[in-house]
């Protein structure tokens, strides 16, 4: 398991390292600078190196790297936002050592003074690190624009300048790196878009911070395939369909019969014993013809083709170990009554998605339940749950997911780099997935898969995490085979066996 630390947590860890005598801040800076220099030597083309240094410790890392590269025989030039004498503590010492070694430098001019790094083959971006928040001001903005106009290979120190290390928000002039060398641990802003698009290849440099200090409650988890393998439900030789769980999926309408089909396909692929689909009577034949292994229970339909009777739905899901609701239900007047009844009356794990979330709005966050509740919103649905707008959700996806989770609730916030948040401030980020999932119906498959994994007995957080990974990998494998253009949501289930096999192999 890897972990991603916010700026505040990283600073607290470094303070602990110093307090416990593991290393001094100067030693950490020298190791960070050496890691930057090694990255340039190992990954970038030969040629002149410009090191753009800011006023803080990130700039100090850059000064250390400049000295190391200079002593290795590279042509190096430092562009500093402030005079070396304006630096403090360890950063001042790093600059003094570089200057004593003969590293040439220049100091940023007045605001608006043209800046050019046109001759550089490599640029080390050490302007700002984990402490950056808000807009980028001069002279840093001019330096960032100059970096953007070159063809140089850009290596960012810790975090690309202009990217918020905690949220992934990127300012107008944020640096786009080819490679980011981040120190001690990943940072959330390197993994969450748009920051992820600015980071390039991310490498974690160990600079002497013990791994035991990185791991803590509330730290963002970034699981790898081996971690997912530990979550896979185990099959027993004496299994039968009655021991592998019963999932009921309340879904579909006249207009969206396919949503029920896709959700059921996702559940079936997770190896659950029984899948029952509860649909309005007008589309029952669609399910019968599409899904021979599924139990279809039809309930009365309203004139618009949506589910009409609460009592019929509650009776249809009465024998389920897990209930899923939402895909294709519509937001017709009677759907809110159905979903509220499920939320209040179902005593087993409940998954709510799509229209089930749309009719509830923030009611889902106010009602307490003893049994697990998993909400799977996309950013727009998350905004409605939180009574905000989509832009606010996307500006801090981690905070949005955490705001929806709590009590017995787990949130799987969909989108590029899906986020799972649960009780006790636990959160995880899923790296799997690609633009192949930007299709109507892909979320329906995900919802069904989640129901299937819950039916197999996984805890709700683990089920959401494994589900998001398998769903994302199916898209990656599928688009590689079928092309991104031709891949559809109906193809996802067909590539789930490959995704599962990959996890089984670890």
Residue pairs with C-beta under 8 A, 6 or more apart in sequence:
1 221
1 222
1 223
1 224
1 227
2 185
2 186
2 204
2 221
2 222
2 223
2 224
3 185
3 186
3 214
3 215
3 219
3 220
3 221
3 222
4 185
4 186
4 187
4 188
4 190
4 191
4 219
4 220
4 222
4 429
5 13
5 184
5 185
5 186
5 187
5 188
5 214
5 219
5 220
6 130
6 165
6 166
6 187
6 188
6 220
7 130
7 131
7 165
7 166
7 187
8 166
9 216
9 219
10 130
10 165
10 184
10 185
10 187
11 130
13 184
13 209
13 213
13 214
14 25
14 28
14 184
14 209
16 213
17 23
17 28
17 208
17 209
17 210
17 213
18 24
18 25
22 208
22 209
22 210
23 208
23 209
25 57
25 89
25 90
26 90
26 93
27 208
28 183
28 207
28 208
28 209
29 57
29 60
29 61
29 64
29 90
29 91
29 94
30 64
30 94
31 205
31 207
31 208
32 61
32 64
32 157
32 158
32 183
32 205
32 207
33 60
33 61
33 62
33 63
33 64
33 65
33 67
33 68
33 94
34 64
34 65
34 68
35 181
35 183
35 205
35 207
36 61
36 62
36 64
36 65
36 124
36 126
36 155
36 157
36 181
37 64
37 65
37 68
37 69
37 72
39 155
39 179
39 181
39 203
39 205
40 49
40 65
40 69
40 74
40 122
40 124
40 155
41 69
41 72
41 74
43 153
43 155
43 179
44 121
44 122
44 153
44 155
45 121
45 122
45 153
46 74
46 121
47 75
47 120
47 121
47 122
48 74
48 75
48 76
48 77
48 119
48 120
48 121
48 122
49 66
49 69
49 74
49 75
49 76
49 77
49 120
49 121
49 122
49 123
49 124
50 76
50 77
50 78
50 79
50 117
50 120
50 122
50 123
50 124
50 152
51 62
51 63
51 65
51 66
51 69
51 76
51 77
51 78
51 79
51 123
51 124
51 126
52 62
52 79
52 81
52 117
52 123
52 124
52 125
52 126
52 127
52 143
52 147
52 161
53 59
53 60
53 62
53 63
53 66
53 78
53 79
53 80
53 81
53 95
53 126
53 127
54 62
54 81
54 82
54 126
54 127
54 128
54 129
54 140
54 161
55 81
55 82
55 86
55 87
55 91
56 91
56 128
56 129
56 131
57 90
57 91
57 129
58 126
58 127
58 128
58 129
58 130
58 131
58 157
58 158
58 161
59 80
59 81
59 82
59 87
59 91
59 95
59 126
59 127
60 87
60 90
60 91
60 92
60 93
60 94
60 95
61 94
61 126
61 129
61 157
61 158
61 183
62 78
62 124
62 126
62 157
63 78
63 91
63 94
63 95
63 97
63 98
63 103
63 126
64 94
64 97
64 98
65 124
65 126
65 157
66 76
66 78
66 98
66 103
66 124
67 94
67 97
67 98
67 101
67 103
69 76
70 76
70 98
70 101
70 102
70 103
71 101
76 103
76 104
77 103
77 104
77 105
77 106
77 120
78 98
78 103
78 104
78 105
78 106
79 105
79 106
79 108
79 115
79 117
79 143
80 95
80 105
80 106
80 107
80 108
81 107
81 108
81 127
81 139
81 140
81 143
82 107
82 108
83 107
84 92
84 95
84 96
84 99
84 105
85 92
87 94
87 95
98 105
99 105
108 115
108 139
108 142
108 143
109 115
109 139
110 139
111 138
111 139
111 142
112 138
112 142
113 139
113 142
114 142
115 139
115 142
115 143
115 145
115 146
116 146
116 149
117 123
117 146
117 147
117 150
117 152
118 149
118 150
120 150
120 152
121 152
121 153
122 152
122 153
122 154
122 155
123 147
123 150
123 152
123 153
123 154
123 155
124 154
124 155
124 156
124 157
125 147
125 154
125 155
125 156
125 157
125 160
125 161
125 175
125 177
126 156
126 157
126 161
127 140
127 143
127 144
127 161
127 175
128 136
128 140
128 159
128 161
128 162
129 157
129 158
129 159
129 161
129 165
130 158
130 159
130 165
130 187
131 165
132 159
132 161
132 162
132 163
132 164
132 165
133 164
134 171
135 171
135 172
136 144
136 161
136 162
136 171
136 172
136 173
136 174
140 161
140 173
141 173
144 161
144 162
144 173
144 174
144 175
145 173
147 154
147 175
148 173
148 175
148 176
153 178
153 179
154 175
154 176
154 177
154 178
154 179
154 200
155 177
155 178
155 179
155 180
155 181
156 175
156 177
156 179
156 180
156 181
156 199
156 200
157 180
157 181
158 165
158 180
158 181
158 182
158 183
158 187
159 165
159 180
159 182
159 187
159 189
159 190
159 195
159 199
160 170
160 174
160 175
160 176
160 177
160 180
160 195
160 198
160 199
161 174
161 175
162 170
162 171
162 172
162 173
162 174
162 175
162 198
163 169
163 170
163 171
163 174
163 175
163 189
163 190
163 195
163 198
163 199
164 170
164 189
164 195
165 187
165 188
165 189
165 190
166 187
166 188
166 189
166 398
167 188
167 189
167 192
167 195
167 395
167 396
167 397
167 398
167 399
168 188
168 189
168 190
168 191
168 192
168 193
168 194
168 195
168 196
168 397
169 189
169 194
169 195
169 395
169 396
170 194
170 195
170 197
170 198
174 195
174 198
175 198
176 197
176 198
176 200
177 198
177 199
177 200
178 200
178 201
179 200
179 201
179 202
179 203
180 190
180 199
180 200
180 201
180 202
180 203
181 203
181 205
182 190
182 202
182 203
182 204
182 205
183 204
183 205
183 207
184 204
184 205
184 206
184 207
184 209
184 214
185 204
185 209
185 214
186 202
186 204
186 222
188 220
188 398
188 429
189 195
190 196
190 199
190 202
191 202
191 222
191 417
191 429
191 431
192 397
192 398
192 417
192 419
192 429
193 416
193 417
196 416
196 417
217 424
217 425
217 426
218 425
218 426
218 427
220 398
220 427
220 428
220 429
221 426
221 427
221 428
221 429
222 428
222 429
222 431
223 428
223 430
223 465
223 469
225 502
225 503
225 506
226 506
228 465
228 466
228 469
228 470
228 503
229 503
229 504
229 506
231 458
231 462
231 465
231 466
232 466
232 500
232 503
232 504
233 271
233 453
233 456
233 457
233 458
235 271
236 243
240 273
241 273
241 274
242 273
243 273
244 271
244 272
244 273
244 455
244 456
245 272
245 273
245 274
245 321
245 322
245 452
245 454
245 455
245 456
245 457
246 272
246 273
246 274
246 276
246 319
246 320
246 321
246 322
246 455
247 267
247 272
247 274
247 275
247 276
247 320
247 321
247 322
247 323
247 324
247 448
247 451
247 452
247 454
247 455
248 276
248 277
248 278
248 316
248 317
248 319
248 320
248 322
248 323
248 324
249 260
249 263
249 264
249 267
249 275
249 276
249 277
249 278
249 323
249 324
249 325
249 327
249 447
249 448
249 451
250 278
250 307
250 313
250 316
250 317
250 323
250 324
250 325
250 326
250 329
250 338
250 342
251 259
251 260
251 263
251 264
251 277
251 278
251 279
251 324
251 325
251 326
251 327
251 328
251 329
251 444
252 259
252 260
252 277
252 279
252 280
252 283
252 287
252 327
252 328
252 329
253 280
253 283
253 304
253 305
253 306
253 307
253 328
253 329
253 330
253 332
254 280
254 282
254 283
254 301
254 304
254 305
254 306
255 305
255 328
255 330
256 327
256 328
256 329
256 330
257 279
257 283
257 286
257 287
257 328
258 286
258 328
258 441
258 444
259 327
259 328
259 354
259 441
259 444
260 277
260 279
260 283
260 286
260 287
260 327
260 328
260 444
261 286
261 287
261 290
261 291
262 327
262 441
262 444
262 445
262 448
262 489
262 490
262 492
262 493
263 277
263 324
263 327
263 444
263 445
263 447
263 448
263 451
264 275
264 277
264 287
264 291
264 294
264 448
265 291
265 445
265 448
265 490
265 493
266 444
266 445
266 446
266 447
266 448
266 449
266 450
266 451
266 452
266 471
266 492
266 493
266 496
267 275
267 324
267 448
267 449
267 451
267 452
267 455
268 275
268 291
268 293
268 294
268 448
268 452
268 493
269 449
269 452
269 493
269 496
269 497
270 449
270 451
270 452
270 453
270 455
270 456
270 467
271 452
271 456
272 451
272 452
272 455
272 456
273 455
274 295
275 291
275 293
275 294
275 295
275 448
275 452
276 294
276 295
276 296
276 297
276 316
276 317
276 320
277 287
277 291
277 294
277 295
277 296
277 297
278 297
278 298
278 299
278 307
278 313
278 316
278 317
279 287
279 296
279 297
279 298
279 299
279 307
280 298
280 299
280 300
280 301
280 302
280 305
280 306
280 307
280 308
281 298
281 299
281 300
281 301
282 301
282 305
283 305
284 296
284 298
287 294
287 296
288 296
297 316
299 307
299 308
299 309
299 312
299 313
299 316
300 307
300 308
300 309
300 312
301 307
301 308
302 308
302 332
302 334
304 330
304 332
306 329
306 330
306 332
306 334
306 335
307 313
307 329
307 334
307 335
307 338
308 334
310 334
310 337
310 338
310 341
313 338
313 341
313 342
314 341
314 342
314 345
317 323
317 342
317 346
320 348
321 348
321 349
321 454
321 455
322 348
322 349
322 350
322 351
322 451
322 454
322 455
323 342
323 346
323 348
323 349
323 350
323 351
323 451
324 350
324 351
324 353
324 447
324 448
324 450
324 451
325 338
325 339
325 342
325 350
325 351
325 352
325 353
325 356
326 339
326 351
326 352
326 353
326 354
326 355
326 356
326 357
326 376
326 447
327 353
327 354
327 355
327 443
327 444
327 447
327 448
328 354
328 355
328 444
329 335
329 338
329 339
329 354
329 355
329 356
329 359
330 355
331 355
331 358
331 359
335 355
335 356
335 359
336 359
336 360
339 352
339 356
339 359
339 360
340 360
340 363
342 350
342 356
343 350
343 352
343 360
343 363
343 364
343 367
343 369
343 373
344 367
346 371
347 370
347 371
348 371
349 371
349 372
349 373
349 374
349 454
349 460
350 369
350 371
350 372
350 373
350 374
351 374
351 375
351 376
351 447
351 450
351 451
351 454
352 360
352 364
352 373
352 374
352 375
352 376
353 375
353 376
353 377
353 443
353 444
353 446
353 447
354 381
354 443
354 444
354 447
357 364
357 375
357 376
357 377
357 381
357 384
357 385
358 381
358 384
360 385
361 384
361 385
361 387
362 384
362 385
362 386
362 387
364 373
364 375
364 385
364 409
365 385
365 386
365 404
365 406
365 409
368 407
368 408
369 407
369 408
370 408
371 408
372 408
372 409
372 410
372 454
372 459
372 460
373 408
373 409
373 410
373 460
374 409
374 410
374 411
374 412
374 450
374 454
374 460
374 463
374 464
375 385
375 404
375 409
375 410
375 411
375 412
376 411
376 412
376 414
376 443
376 446
376 447
376 450
376 464
377 384
377 385
377 404
377 411
377 413
377 414
378 413
378 414
378 415
378 443
379 390
379 393
379 394
379 397
379 400
379 413
379 414
379 415
380 390
382 390
382 393
382 400
382 401
382 404
382 411
382 413
383 389
383 390
383 392
383 393
385 404
386 392
386 393
386 400
386 403
386 404
392 400
393 400
393 413
394 415
397 413
397 415
397 417
397 419
398 419
398 421
398 427
398 429
400 413
401 411
401 413
401 419
401 420
401 421
401 427
402 411
402 421
402 425
402 427
404 411
404 413
404 421
405 411
405 421
405 422
405 423
405 427
406 423
407 423
408 423
409 422
409 423
410 420
410 421
410 422
410 423
410 460
410 461
410 464
411 419
411 420
411 421
411 422
412 418
412 419
412 420
412 446
412 450
412 464
412 467
412 468
413 419
413 420
413 421
414 443
414 446
416 433
417 429
417 430
417 431
417 433
418 429
418 430
418 433
418 468
418 472
419 427
419 428
419 429
419 430
420 427
420 428
420 429
420 430
420 461
420 464
420 465
420 468
421 427
422 460
422 461
422 464
426 461
428 461
428 465
430 465
430 468
430 469
430 472
431 472
432 468
432 469
432 470
432 471
432 472
432 473
432 475
432 476
433 468
433 471
433 472
433 473
433 475
433 476
434 472
434 475
434 476
434 479
434 484
435 479
435 484
436 475
436 476
436 478
436 479
436 484
436 487
437 471
437 472
437 475
437 489
437 492
439 487
439 488
439 489
440 489
441 488
441 489
441 490
442 471
442 475
442 489
442 492
444 489
445 471
445 489
445 492
445 493
446 467
446 468
446 471
449 467
449 470
449 471
449 496
450 463
450 464
450 467
453 463
453 466
453 467
454 460
454 463
458 466
466 503
469 499
469 503
470 496
470 499
470 500
470 503
471 492
471 499
473 495
473 498
473 499
473 502
473 503
474 492
474 493
474 495
474 496
474 498
474 499
475 487
475 492
475 495
477 495
477 498
477 499
477 502
478 487
478 491
478 492
478 494
478 495
479 487
481 495
482 491
